[in-house]
Amino acid sequence: MGFPLLSAKLIELRTQHNYSQQEIADFLGLTREAYSHYERSAREPSLEVLVKLSCLYQIDISELINENTILNLPLENMDNKPAFV
């Protein structure tokens, strides 16, 4: 399993910007199936993919990978809290 919170963030960003998985995949130079693996947490995106996504959405890369900012959920509402909390 990959990063379930990252996959949720990718879905959230894509739907907020009204992009299809195919449009994101085309932007990244991937197949739709390859991109869907990121949203299903079946595969972890490379640093290069994360950089491209942060450019597309005009956000800092840390907003994609920082679990505290994903979906703007307070930590007490997360089922899988990080071990250090």
N, C-alpha and C positions, 0 to 999 in steps of 0.2 A: 504494500500500500504506500501511496505517496503522501501528499499533504492535503488532507481533506479541507482544511480551511482555505488553502490556496485555490483549490478547485472551486469552492463556493465563491470566492472573490472573483475568479475568472468568469463564472457564470453571471454574477451580479454586474460586473462591468460590461460584459457583452450585451446583456439585455438592456441595461440602462442606455447604451449607445445604439440600440436597435441594429446590431450586427448579427448576421447568421454565423454559424460555425464555419461555413464555407468561406465567407468573406474574411474571417480572421485567419483561417488556414491559408488562403491565397496570399494575404499580407505577409504571413510568416514563411511562405514557400513550402508549406506542408500539405499533406492530404487532409481532407476533413476528418477522416478516421484518426489520423495521428493527433490532430488537435483535440478531438473528442476524448482521447486518453487523458489529457491534462485535466479536462473538466470532470472526468470520472475518477480522478485520482489513481488511474491505472499506470501512469507513467509520470515521471518528474520532468518538467521543462528544463532545458539547459540554460545556462546563464545568458547565452546569446538570445534565446527565445524570451526570457524575462526582460532583457533590455529592450527588445523590439516591442513587447507588449507595453512596457512603461512609456515608450515613445508614442505608441498608438493612442494610449489613453491619457497621455500628458500628465502622468503622475510619477512620483519618485519610485524607483524600484523597491525601496523599503516598504512602500504601501502594499506591494504585492506579497512580500514575504514576511512582514511583521504581523504575527498572529494576533497581537493586541488591537490592531486597527481593522482587521478583516470583518466586514459586515457591521462595524461599529457596535459590536456586542460587548456588554460588560463581561468581565471574566467569570462572574458568578453564574452567568447564563450559559456558559459553554459546557457541554457534556464531557469533553476531553481536555481538562485543564492541563496546562504544562506542569511538569513535576515541581518546578521551583515556586509555584504559587501557593 
